[in-house]
Amino acid sequence: MGVIDFHCDTILRIMEEGGAKDSLKKNDFNVDIEKLKKGDYIAQFFAMFVNLGEVDNPLEACLKMIDRFYMELDQNNDSIAFADGISDINENMDKNKISAFLTIEEGATIKGSIENLRNFYRLGVRLMTLTWNYPNEIGYPNCKECYMDKGLTSFGHDVVYEMNNLGMIIDVSHLSDGGFYDVARLSKKPFVASHSNARAKKESCRNLTDDMIKVLAKKGGVMGINFERSFLGEGDISRVDYMVDHIKHIKNVGGIDVISLGTDFDGIDQNLEIKNAGEMYKLIDKLKEANFTEGEIEKILHLNAIRVIGDILN
């Protein structure tokens, strides 16, 4: 049916854990080109994830990952190609290639500079997750209760305006609840929670409340179902049944048009029922068993993502 996934951490994992033979073409991780082909992927969003607790210069660390991203695309240009919008997706599909979107996970990479944001756009970045698990110049994370009600900084307001102006996707996964509502108020375009689930189904600050889901839907955005077990349900494994429970709930609260996929592959616990990108059929089968129509499943897998990409990216 075709899959679009809003979030994976594969590039950093290849760089940090990969051996001499590991590449985007083939590796032992959750995502590689062989697995993407097996899973019938249309597009994969690749996050340049920077952990502020482990790097001295987030800008430099991000640039190194971007270099590796483009090196991998160059080495595998028969199978995968850069994309920055719908026309590229369509062109790549015509050439039987998977589309690769370049994203950043951690707004501190721009180091409080709108000029750096614009330069990342010039390098091909089309989505930025505003925060990870540390406060930064833009706002606050959702990982501590003391941050949850804090909104965006004044610079964070400027970032929202400029991302709208450039045509970049604003991603509120990891952002504080206060920051979420600031983005919803300030952004003139839809935004996304690239890898977040429903808080009503699993109590976690990383998930969205029902009110947030309604706000996100009203803005025309989407939330990507995250495969991390601790954001889905109880137990020691990421179960597909849990994913379907979240999808049912989100559909009831915000409608089918707000649901997408954001697996968080290669950035999550590896106790997975869907072990890699090549096994997405397991989710499709469970959605069919749960009486989701083919049209609804296609919306979840890629059509909602296509709509949002078309609405936001210039």
Buried (B, 14 or more C-beta within 10 A) or exposed (E): BBBBBBBBBBBBBBEEEBEEEBBBBEBEBBBBBBBBBBBBBBBBBBBBBBBBEEBEEBBEBBBBBBEBBBEBBEEBEEBBBBBBBBEBBBEBBEEEBBBBBBBBBBBBBBBBEBEBBBBBBEBBBBBBBBBBBBBBBBBBBBBBEEBBEBBBBEBBBBBBBBBBEBBBBBBBBBBBBBBBBBBBEBBEBBBBBBBBBBBBBBEBBBBBBBBBBBBBBEBBBBBBBBBBBBBBBEEEBBBBEBBBBBBBBBBEBBBBBBBBBBBBBBBBEEEBBBBBBBBBBBBBEBBEEBEBEEEBBBBBBBBBBBBBBEBBBE
